[in-house]
Amino acid sequence: MEISPESWAIIINPKSGKRKFRQQRKYLFLKLKHEGIQFESRITKFVGHATKIAKAQAEKGFKNFMVVGGDGTISEVINGIFSSKIEDTSSLKIALIPRGTGNDWGRFWGLTRNYNHSIDIFFNGKNRLIDIGKVDYKLEGEKQSHFFINSVGFGLDAEVVNITHRMKKYVGSHSFLYTIALLTAVFSYRAHKVKITAKEKTINNRMFTMNVANGCYSGGGMKQNPNALPYDGLLDSMMAKKPNFFDIINALGRLFNGKLLEHPVIESFQTQEMTINCDKNALMEADGIIVNGTSPYRISVIPNAIQMIIP
């Protein structure tokens, strides 16, 4: 069946209450039909399912993708699109109706979990080309690539994500989980030896935490890279060297006010590409998803990679 260029592929992660989810989905579908918008919807059933759906839909001919979910879901969709056979992704379009735990990507654009507000933006917003990040690495000796829309993290950053996922099994998805996980891990985590190489800077030190960002928010509203813009063709990077107790206390207060980069243990820079060499025990996360791989990690930006509907 031929897919119309105006048709939308809708990928839905059915989190939160089932009754509320059914009501929201019904409202969305009625609005789309009322506006005469053709669409095909799929509901994810397991971790990684959105990637498989998006890849199949892209290769089927869809050029427009709506994500009803959080940072992890839109990240999976991006990985599906960019791992497909589509050569020119800049003509493709994505839209987000947030439903996730952290909603860091949506927060940058003013997209909240207010369902009606986000749907109104979908119908009345504008298109903007955005950048996408890419990580090249090896897994069991084989070359792999993982794409990210918001940020990737190492060290404590990834450990917080790891703890958050474990906590979700018991208390569900809540934005405050990232803060609890941070407080749980920050005083016990140990720094790892790392070498970071970029055209702009080389760092050879012990890494406590690191975040490489396309967008400025991470971990449910923290500003690890407060100046990051997802349309400037650059990645913003911050790395915290091994801190003492008082460094940690001082840094916690700066995580949400945009002043973290002023802290003396922080190294920061902007680049289009970098290579990170770290030991095998240093976890990596991308958009809140733990990625299994081994160093070295080559991180790069794809400028003007895809269009997004924004306010």
N, C-alpha and C positions, 0 to 999 in steps of 0.2 A: 504494500500500500504506500503510495506517495505521500510524504509529509509536507504540509503547507509550511512556507517560511514563517508564517505568523503563529503556527501551533506551538503550544507550550508543553514541555515534559515536566510534570509535577512529581517531586520526590518527597515523601512525607515520613518523618520519624515520629511514630505515635506515642510520645511520652506524656506524662502527667495523667490525670483522670480520664478514663475511657468515655464517660458521658460528656465531659467538656470537649474532648477531642472530636467526638462525633458531631457535636453542635458546631464547632469551628469549621470542620471540614465541609459540612452541609452548607454553611453560610458562604464559604469561599467558592464552592462549586456553583451555587446559585448566582453569585455575583459575576462569575466568569461567563456563565451561560447567558445571563441578562445582557452582558456586553458583547455577546456574539464571538467570544474567544474560544477557539478549539483547543482541547487539551487531552492529554493522556496521563492518568495518575497511577503511581505505584507506591506502596507502603513498604518500608524496610522491615526486615524480619531478623537480622543479625548484624553484628559488627562487620563492616566492609561491604554490606549489601548495596548501599547507596553508590559505591564506586562501580560495582558491576552493572547496576541499573543505568547509571549515567553514561558509562562507556558504550553500552548497547544502544541507548537512545541516541547518542551522538552519531554513532556509525549507521544508525537507522535513518538519520537525516534531520533530527531535531536541532534547531538553532537557538531555542529559548528554553531555559531551565529555571523552574521555581523550586526553591528549597524551603520546606516547612520543617524546621528543626534548628539545632544549635550549631556551635562552631565545628564540632566533630562531623556533623552531617554535611555541612557545606564544604568542609575540607575533603570528605570522601567524594562528593560530587565533582569537585575540582580535579581530584586525582583521576576520576573516571574520564572526564572530558579530555584532560591533557595526556592521558595514556592511550587515547583512542587514535584512530588513523586520520583524524582531522588535522590538516596542515596549517590552515589559517584560522586560529581561534578568535582573532580580534573581531570577527563578524558575529560571534556568538554572544548571547546575553544571559545573565543570571539575575534572579531576584530572590530576596530573602524574607520569609515570614518567621521571625525568631520564636523558638520554643525551648531553647537549651538551658544548660546550667549557668555557664559564665556569660554567654552572649557578648563576648568581647568584640567580635567583628561587627555585629549589629550596633553595638554601643557607639563605635566610632562615627557611624552614619546617622545616629539618632533614631535607629530602628529598635523599638522596645518590644516587650512581650505583650503590649497592647495590640491585640489581634486586629481590631478594626482600623487602628491607625496605620499599621504596617500594610494592610490590604489597600487602604486609600493611597499610600505612597506608590504601591505597585501600579495603580491605575493613573495616577497623576504625576508621578515622578519623572526624572530625566535620566538619560543614559550617560554614563561616564566610563571611559576606558580606565582600567586599573591594572596594576602590576601583580604578578604571581611569583612566588619564590619556588626554588627547586633545590633539592638535596640529592646529590649523587654519592653513593656509598657501596659497600659490598656486604652481602649476606651469604655465608657459607662459600665464599670465594667467587660468587656471581655478582656482576654489576647490577645495581638496582637504582631506581630513581623514585623519589617521593616529592610531591608538590604540596605547597602550603599557601594559604591565602592570608593568614594573619601573622603567625610567628612560629619559630622553632626554639626549643630550649634545651639546655644541657645542665648536668649537675643537680643542684637543689631544685631548679625550675622543673626538671623532669621528675624528680622524686616527689614533689608536691602533686603533680598530675597523677603519678602512680598511687599515692595514698588516697587522693580524691576518688579515683575509680573504685578502690577497695571499699571506701566508706559509702559510696552510692548503693552498694548491694544491701546495706542495712538501713539507711535513712532516706534513700531516694535522691533525686536531683534538686539541689538547692545551691544558690549562688554563694552562700556563706561557707560552703564546704571547702572552697579553695583557701579561705582565711584560716579555718581550723587546721587544714592539712599543712599550711605554711608554719603555723605555730607549733604543730606537732614535730615537724622535721628540722626547723631552722637551728635549734640548739644542739642537735645530735649529729647533723650531717657533717661529713668530712670532705675537705677539698681534694680534687684530683689534679695530677700534673697534666698540663695541656700546652700545646703550641699552636698559635693562631697566626696564619700568614695571609696578608692581603697587600694590595699595592700601596695602600695608605699607611699600614701599620703592621708590625710583627710583635706578638706577645708570647713570651716563654715564661710561664709562671704556674702557680697552683691555682686552679679554678674552683671557686666555691659555687658559683652559679653563672649562667650565661643565657642571654636571650637575644635572638636575631629577629628583627621585626619588620614587617610590612605595614602593620597597623600599630597604633600606640598603646592599646590596652591588652592586658593578658591576665590570667588568673582571676577572672571575675571582677575586673575593674582596676587592677594595679597598673601603674604607668612605669614599666621598666625602661621603655624607650619612648619618652614623652613627645619627642619631635618627629616620630616616624609618620610618614605620609604614603599611602598606598598608590600614589600616582606620580611620584617624583623620579622613578627609575633607579632608586637606591634602596638598600637595606640598612637599617639602623641597628647597631650592635652595642650591647653593654656586657661587660664581664666583671664580676666581683672577685677580687683576689681573696686569699684566705683572711677572714676577719676575726677579730677578737670579740669577746662578749659585748663590749661597749659599742663596737662598730655595728653589730647586729641590732642592738636596741636603737641606735641612731638611724639606721637604714629603714627599719620597720615604719617609722613615722613618715618617711619620704616616699614610700611606695605608692601612695595614693594622691600626693599633692604635686607630682610632676618635678620634684627636686632631687630625685635619686642620683642623677648624674653628677651632682655637686659633691657627693660623698667621696672621701679620699681613697677608699678601696676600689672605686669603680674606674674601669678603663672603658672608653666609648669611642666609636668612630662610625662613619658611613662608608659604604662600599657597594660595588656591583657584584663582587665575587670574593670569596675567602675560602681557605682550607683549614679545617680543624683536625688536629691530631690529638687524641686523648686515649687514656687506657680503656680496656674493654669493659670495666665496671661502671663507666660513666654513661648513664641512660640518656636517650634523646627522645624528646616529644615534639610533635608537630601539630599545632592547632588543638592541643589537648588530647592527642592520640600518641601512645607510646609506640615508637618505631624501632623494631629490632634490626640492628645493623652493627657494623664495626668500622672503626676509624681507618683511614682518614675520611672525613666528610667534606665534600665540596659543595658550598652553598652559593647560589647565584640568583639573580633576579631576571625575570622575563618582563621587560617593559611593555606597557600597553597591550596586555595579553588577552583581555576579555572585557566585555562591557558589563556594567552593573547598573541596575535601576536604583537611584538614590533620591532623597528628598530635594 
